[in-house]
Amino acid sequence: MPNAAFKRGGSFLVDALLPEEIFTPEDFDAEQQMYAKTAREFVEKDVLPRDAEIEAKELDVTVGLLKKSGELGLLMADIPEEYGGLGLDKASAALIVESLAGQGSYQVFHLVQTGIGSLPIVYYGTPEQKRRYLPGLADGSLLGCYGLTETAAGSDALAARTKAVLSADGSHYVLNGSKQFITSARVADVLIVFAKVGGEQFTGFLVDKGTAGLSFGPDEHKMGIHGCTTSSIIFEDVQVPVGNVLGEIGQGHKIAFNILNMGRFKLGALAVGMCKRAIEHSLGYCLERKQFGQRLVAFGAIREKLGQMVARTYAAESMAYRTVGLIDQLLAGAADKYGEAGLDSIEEYSVECSMVKVVGSEALDHVVDEMVQCYGGYGYCGEYPAEAYYRDSRINRIYEGTNEINRLVIATMLVRKATSGVLPLFEAAEDVGVPAEAATGVVGAEQAVVANLKKIALLVLGLAARKYGRGLGKEQSIVLRLADLVSATYVAESTLLRTQKDVARRGEAGAALPVAVTRITCEEAIDQAERLARQCLVAMGESGFLETLAALVKRTPADVVAAREVIAAKLVEMERLTI
Ligand SMILES: Cc1cc2nc3c(=O)[nH]c(=O)nc-3n(C[C@H](O)[C@H](O)[C@H](O)COP(=O)(O)OP(=O)(O)OC[C@H]3O[C@@H](n4cnc5c(N)ncnc54)[C@H](O)[C@@H]3O)c2cc1C
């Protein structure tokens, strides 16, 4: 399956990559940019003018918008052409999602429809199920939802209690139980749900709207995304034909986990889109608002915020598209991109998908928090956009696997790959060698930082695996720090490589803003790594390695204050977000 340039998921920790080997947002072609433009115009012209109705939960308005977006082709990126879709690559699908950011509730509806509410059928449906549902899900004439969570089975999704019992004549299953917090359940035509056959075999089912015995609890009163309907689903002797079993009996966990990987990189892309919109609003406000006789953008405190907001966004964007680029590269060589081989290609990068989700959602929370601060008291009031952005963003750290669960995935998957010999991480950890020295070039110092970040992550990973062995998963304090160490490395490298590629294209002066972002990202990554690694080494009783750590973090610190000012000056000069 792998082609010559195939990079294993997680191998970035041991590989030295060239800038031209990664996909970056600057690589989007005219067709991809056209999809993005269509999506942005749809949000501006159709969605945002209906904000009040959407937030008042006038669901016919939101459903109507979803159907309109279907007519524009915005729901069909991931659906194969033979079933009425466009069958686009994942980079295009992610870019469309990013470009749909702007109205918190609508974008979640859209994400569910094009993600968890349809992808399980794309990847696991029988030809008959695909013929029945996919054309409608592609054009918006059918709506989907995804019911995995239960009251006693949230992060521990496989603890589900909903049961499916085969009827005596073998024609159907009878479902009893309930699902909790299901987005779009009340408006969905097809409900993708999970139940345990015989109380044990976790299995996917497709339940049609209106099936006898199916009902819904009241809408949850939520902190944000007020226009979304989120409710429980109740199954009371719901009869589901055997032809509606999704995938194989007892294999529902594969559906649940593989689809989550896709949800995670898309959520990361959406978070980037929201960050960009939040920055545009904040900049616009700070250009207008005056205090002490000056525009807010004149104040250093505000300029630093704007600079940092852009830096976090650019970094999250770099890693999100690098990851979808890796997936697309592997998918391009897959025998059947919508079958087992396609799923394997996406699963290969599950560590990266989790990092994209965690880093993207946390960058977004930083950005919207600073957005509120830029607006001051008006940021706290509903008639300005900051208040809704702040509330609507918070959910992203909770669904598609909480950020804690994703951090556990990052660290434990890497250790598993190392233990099974898929990745030579332990070998590399045995000898982290001498610290890398600054190379020549505008981001030469940052190249050394990234090389040393890898050494630090490998050092801690190797020591942790040696100390705890199979018990490492239980040492959550270490595991969570390890995940952050690895993520900081991936973010820093993704940012650096993208910037190097950009410098080669536009020259140092043209790429001044990316260079500034790279300085900030790498400096913060190594600062964070030093702290995390130190805490791990001390906690593991490995203080003897503190000297090695000190050598790896030794550097002439980058001037992050100046770098933020470079970014802010550019924003203020252009009066818009431009990277
Ligand atoms: C608005 C909204 C929309 C949603 N939409 C959907 C949907 O469409 N379909 C669907 O199926 N679900 C949906 N969910 C459910 C969502 O995926 C779950 O809320 C989420 O997976 C967490 O489960 P939980 O709420 O039961 O929290 P819990 O699992 O109880 O977690 C509580 C806390 O404990 C932590 N924790 C749990 N287990 C561990 C562990 N092993 N180690 C360390 N920390 C741990 C968590 O990270 C979290 O901080 C939605 C939820 C909300 C709020």
The ligand as an SDF file (V2000), in Angstrom:
LIG
                    3D

 53 58  0  0  0  0  0  0  0  0999 V2000
  -23.2650   20.1030   22.5900 C   0  0  0  0  0  0  0  0  0  0  0  0
  -22.8720   18.6610   22.5100 C   0  0  0  0  0  0  0  0  0  0  0  0
  -23.0650   17.9700   21.3290 C   0  0  0  0  0  0  0  0  0  0  0  0
  -22.7450   16.6160   21.2590 C   0  0  0  0  0  0  0  0  0  0  0  0
  -23.0120   15.9160   20.1040 N   0  0  0  0  0  0  0  0  0  0  0  0
  -22.8440   14.5700   20.0840 C   0  0  0  0  0  0  0  0  0  0  0  0
  -23.2860   13.7870   18.9650 C   0  0  0  0  0  0  0  0  0  0  0  0
  -23.7850   14.3080   17.9630 O   0  0  0  0  0  0  0  0  0  0  0  0
  -23.1510   12.4400   19.0290 N   0  0  0  0  0  0  0  0  0  0  0  0
  -22.6040   11.8160   20.1150 C   0  0  0  0  0  0  0  0  0  0  0  0
  -22.5150   10.5970   20.0950 O   0  0  0  0  0  0  0  0  0  0  0  0
  -22.1780   12.5290   21.1980 N   0  0  0  0  0  0  0  0  0  0  0  0
  -22.2850   13.8720   21.2130 C   0  0  0  0  0  0  0  0  0  0  0  0
  -21.8890   14.6030   22.3060 N   0  0  0  0  0  0  0  0  0  0  0  0
  -21.3170   13.9150   23.4410 C   0  0  0  0  0  0  0  0  0  0  0  0
  -19.8150   14.1540   23.6190 C   0  0  0  0  0  0  0  0  0  0  0  0
  -19.1060   13.4730   22.6490 O   0  0  0  0  0  0  0  0  0  0  0  0
  -19.4670   13.7120   25.0540 C   0  0  0  0  0  0  0  0  0  0  0  0
  -20.0080   14.6990   25.9180 O   0  0  0  0  0  0  0  0  0  0  0  0
  -17.9890   13.5550   25.2820 C   0  0  0  0  0  0  0  0  0  0  0  0
  -17.5070   12.4330   24.5860 O   0  0  0  0  0  0  0  0  0  0  0  0
  -17.6250   13.3890   26.7630 C   0  0  0  0  0  0  0  0  0  0  0  0
  -18.4380   12.4600   27.4000 O   0  0  0  0  0  0  0  0  0  0  0  0
  -19.1550   12.8450   28.7860 P   0  0  0  0  0  0  0  0  0  0  0  0
  -19.8810   14.1110   28.5600 O   0  0  0  0  0  0  0  0  0  0  0  0
  -19.9410   11.6880   29.2470 O   0  0  0  0  0  0  0  0  0  0  0  0
  -17.9770   13.1490   29.7790 O   0  0  0  0  0  0  0  0  0  0  0  0
  -17.1350   12.0780   30.6450 P   0  0  0  0  0  0  0  0  0  0  0  0
  -16.6900   10.9700   29.7610 O   0  0  0  0  0  0  0  0  0  0  0  0
  -17.8720   11.7480   31.8670 O   0  0  0  0  0  0  0  0  0  0  0  0
  -15.8650   12.9330   31.0140 O   0  0  0  0  0  0  0  0  0  0  0  0
  -15.8510   13.8950   32.0770 C   0  0  0  0  0  0  0  0  0  0  0  0
  -14.4210   14.3680   32.2770 C   0  0  0  0  0  0  0  0  0  0  0  0
  -13.5940   13.2610   32.6570 O   0  0  0  0  0  0  0  0  0  0  0  0
  -12.5310   13.1030   31.7420 C   0  0  0  0  0  0  0  0  0  0  0  0
  -12.2650   11.6810   31.5300 N   0  0  0  0  0  0  0  0  0  0  0  0
  -13.1510   10.7100   31.2110 C   0  0  0  0  0  0  0  0  0  0  0  0
  -12.5270    9.5350   31.0800 N   0  0  0  0  0  0  0  0  0  0  0  0
  -11.2170    9.7550   31.3140 C   0  0  0  0  0  0  0  0  0  0  0  0
  -10.0500    8.9430   31.3180 C   0  0  0  0  0  0  0  0  0  0  0  0
  -10.0680    7.6470   31.0010 N   0  0  0  0  0  0  0  0  0  0  0  0
   -8.8770    9.5220   31.6070 N   0  0  0  0  0  0  0  0  0  0  0  0
   -8.7970   10.8490   31.8590 C   0  0  0  0  0  0  0  0  0  0  0  0
   -9.8530   11.6690   31.8820 N   0  0  0  0  0  0  0  0  0  0  0  0
  -11.0540   11.1310   31.5980 C   0  0  0  0  0  0  0  0  0  0  0  0
  -12.9890   13.7870   30.4620 C   0  0  0  0  0  0  0  0  0  0  0  0
  -11.9140   14.1970   29.6350 O   0  0  0  0  0  0  0  0  0  0  0  0
  -13.7890   14.9440   31.0070 C   0  0  0  0  0  0  0  0  0  0  0  0
  -12.9240   15.9910   31.3310 O   0  0  0  0  0  0  0  0  0  0  0  0
  -22.1820   15.9680   22.3830 C   0  0  0  0  0  0  0  0  0  0  0  0
  -21.9810   16.6820   23.5690 C   0  0  0  0  0  0  0  0  0  0  0  0
  -22.3270   18.0000   23.6430 C   0  0  0  0  0  0  0  0  0  0  0  0
  -22.1270   18.7230   24.9360 C   0  0  0  0  0  0  0  0  0  0  0  0
  1  2  1  0
  2  3  1  0
  2 52  2  0
  3  4  2  0
  4  5  1  0
  4 50  1  0
  5  6  2  0
  6  7  1  0
  6 13  1  0
  7  8  2  0
  7  9  1  0
  9 10  1  0
 10 11  2  0
 10 12  1  0
 12 13  2  0
 13 14  1  0
 14 15  1  0
 14 50  1  0
 15 16  1  0
 16 17  1  0
 16 18  1  0
 18 19  1  0
 18 20  1  0
 20 21  1  0
 20 22  1  0
 22 23  1  0
 23 24  1  0
 24 25  2  0
 24 26  1  0
 24 27  1  0
 27 28  1  0
 28 29  2  0
 28 30  1  0
 28 31  1  0
 31 32  1  0
 32 33  1  0
 33 34  1  0
 33 48  1  0
 34 35  1  0
 35 36  1  0
 35 46  1  0
 36 37  1  0
 36 45  1  0
 37 38  2  0
 38 39  1  0
 39 40  1  0
 39 45  2  0
 40 41  1  0
 40 42  2  0
 42 43  1  0
 43 44  2  0
 44 45  1  0
 46 47  1  0
 46 48  1  0
 48 49  1  0
 50 51  2  0
 51 52  1  0
 52 53  1  0
M  END
$$$$
